[in-house]
Amino acid sequence: MITIRDVKAILTAPEGINLVVVKIETSEPGLYGLGCATFTQRYLTVASAIEDHLKPFLIGKDVHRIEDIWQTAMVSGYWRNGPEFNNALSGVDMALWDIKGKIAGLPVYQLLGGKCREGAAIYKHADGSSKEEVEKNVRACLEEGYRYVRCQMGLYGGRDHKIVKPDHALDGAYYDPKVYRRGIIEMFEHLRSTIGWDVELIHDIHERLTPIDAVGFAKQLEKFELFYLEDALPPEQIEWFKLIRQHTTTPIAMGELFNNPNEWMPLISGRLIDYIRIHVSQIGGITPAQKMISLCEAYGIRTAWHGPGDVSPVGHAANVHLDVSSINFGIQEWNGFKDEIHEVFSGIPESRDGYVYPNEKPGLGIDIDEKMAAKFQCENVVPAWTLARLPDGTSARP
């Protein structure tokens, strides 16, 4: 029996984004696994959950018992389904799948049933301060071989709106929802008239609208034939997806903020979304993700895993292994990597001509240089974009 000998949280920020990687060392000399536990905004809490709670729970356990470890760890604190602990458990779960692949001498995708496709189609982000700048950046993506592009103008909710604040208004990322909506409609009119219809376009509302405005906005966007509209509403307002579905055929993607099965089950069983967009580490790793894949397949829903810069390369590798082995794969968000990330991680999945490919190494196929990781220290700050405010200063969803 091969058992867990040690568990550690590795904190690093090669691109200036806080990452959390779990390393599980085993009783077999030289055999270890890596997993992603990245919750950028609460990375210290996740690290504590790993080191102070999961580590003593895991020492001595059989590395092969992934399902039992996941289930017992999830309820070991009685209360569950919070993002901090889910991410901590995800790091453990991915590391155990990595170990199992190494023992078997197979990539993780082989353990999940083998390939359904050689590479996973990916989309890239194109932002800009004007519709002309967005067009320029979309064209740059097309020249790189991308056929799917997420288009934003001023990132989430727009920027530089002419806003008259009340006296003594608090600091924050101010935006005007009506100005934002009008600007995005104009942006897509411009993109379709200049670039045409051969590129698949995506937009992320990022929960910046009231429910009824989100319904109307989705309807307005229908004429542009988006690949999908993302995160129209926060998890607290999922009942409103029924109205969105009734009023438009714009494809809907949702799930980036989901932690709890009770959040996604109504949307899946009601066929109210077309793509599930969860952050794999946010729900606990590969083990729950593969179950979600099967559930979504039964309801005709495809996957579009969250894949921004605040997913570690280990997490991106896990995404890609799930992508190539899932029959109902839809699209993969792909942020790309700066040179610094390659100083810390090796075996990162490679992207070419709009597809990303897993390597053929056993496990997740990725490794980390802990000494180099330590050189890129994390910083405990609150991201400005999370402090969204309406023109009168009211706090808004980010």
Rosetta blueprint (number, residue, H / E / L):
1 M L
2 I L
3 T E
4 I E
5 R E
6 D E
7 V E
8 K E
9 A E
10 I E
11 L E
12 T E
13 A L
14 P L
15 E L
16 G L
17 I L
18 N L
19 L E
20 V E
21 V E
22 V E
23 K E
24 I E
25 E E
26 T E
27 S L
28 E L
29 P L
30 G L
31 L L
32 Y E
33 G E
34 L E
35 G E
36 C E
37 A L
38 T L
39 F L
40 T H
41 Q H
42 R H
43 Y H
44 L H
45 T H
46 V H
47 A H
48 S H
49 A H
50 I H
51 E H
52 D H
53 H H
54 L H
55 K H
56 P H
57 F H
58 L H
59 I L
60 G L
61 K L
62 D E
63 V L
64 H L
65 R L
66 I H
67 E H
68 D H
69 I H
70 W H
71 Q H
72 T H
73 A H
74 M H
75 V H
76 S L
77 G L
78 Y L
79 W L
80 R L
81 N L
82 G L
83 P H
84 E H
85 F H
86 N H
87 N H
88 A H
89 L H
90 S H
91 G H
92 V H
93 D H
94 M H
95 A H
96 L H
97 W H
98 D H
99 I H
100 K H
101 G H
102 K H
103 I H
104 A H
105 G L
106 L L
107 P E
108 V H
109 Y H
110 Q H
111 L H
112 L L
113 G L
114 G L
115 K L
116 C L
117 R L
118 E L
119 G L
120 A E
121 A E
122 I E
123 Y E
124 K E
125 H E
126 A E
127 D L
128 G L
129 S L
130 S L
131 K H
132 E H
133 E H
134 V H
135 E H
136 K H
137 N H
138 V H
139 R H
140 A H
141 C H
142 L H
143 E H
144 E L
145 G L
146 Y L
147 R L
148 Y E
149 V E
150 R E
151 C E
152 Q L
153 M L
154 G L
155 L L
156 Y L
157 G L
158 G L
159 R L
160 D L
161 H L
162 K L
163 I L
164 V L
165 K L
166 P L
167 D L
168 H L
169 A L
170 L L
171 D L
172 G L
173 A E
174 Y E
175 Y L
176 D L
177 P H
178 K H
179 V H
180 Y H
181 R H
182 R H
183 G H
184 I H
185 I H
186 E H
187 M H
188 F H
189 E H
190 H H
191 L H
192 R H
193 S H
194 T H
195 I L
196 G L
197 W L
198 D L
199 V L
200 E E
201 L E
202 I E
203 H E
204 D E
205 I L
206 H L
207 E L
208 R L
209 L L
210 T L
211 P H
212 I H
213 D H
214 A H
215 V H
216 G H
217 F H
218 A H
219 K H
220 Q H
221 L H
222 E H
223 K H
224 F H
225 E L
226 L L
227 F L
228 Y E
229 L E
230 E E
231 D L
232 A L
233 L L
234 P L
235 P H
236 E H
237 Q H
238 I H
239 E H
240 W H
241 F H
242 K H
243 L H
244 I H
245 R H
246 Q H
247 H H
248 T L
249 T L
250 T L
251 P L
252 I E
253 A E
254 M E
255 G L
256 E L
257 L L
258 F L
259 N L
260 N L
261 P H
262 N H
263 E H
264 W H
265 M H
266 P H
267 L H
268 I H
269 S H
270 G L
271 R L
272 L L
273 I L
274 D L
275 Y E
276 I E
277 R L
278 I L
279 H L
280 V H
281 S H
282 Q H
283 I L
284 G L
285 G L
286 I H
287 T H
288 P H
289 A H
290 Q H
291 K H
292 M H
293 I H
294 S H
295 L H
296 C H
297 E H
298 A H
299 Y L
300 G L
301 I L
302 R E
303 T E
304 A L
305 W L
306 H L
307 G L
308 P L
309 G L
310 D L
311 V L
312 S L
313 P H
314 V H
315 G H
316 H H
317 A H
318 A H
319 N H
320 V H
321 H H
322 L H
323 D H
324 V H
325 S H
326 S L
327 I L
328 N L
329 F E
330 G L
331 I L
332 Q E
333 E E
334 W L
335 N L
336 G L
337 F L
338 K L
339 D H
340 E H
341 I H
342 H H
343 E H
344 V H
345 F E
346 S E
347 G L
348 I L
349 P L
350 E E
351 S E
352 R E
353 D L
354 G L
355 Y E
356 V E
357 Y E
358 P L
359 N L
360 E L
361 K L
362 P L
363 G E
364 L L
365 G L
366 I L
367 D E
368 I E
369 D L
370 E H
371 K H
372 M H
373 A H
374 A H
375 K H
376 F L
377 Q L
378 C L
379 E L
380 N L
381 V L
382 V L
383 P L
384 A H
385 W H
386 T H
387 L L
388 A E
389 R E
390 L L
391 P L
392 D L
393 G L
394 T L
395 S E
396 A L
397 R L
398 P L
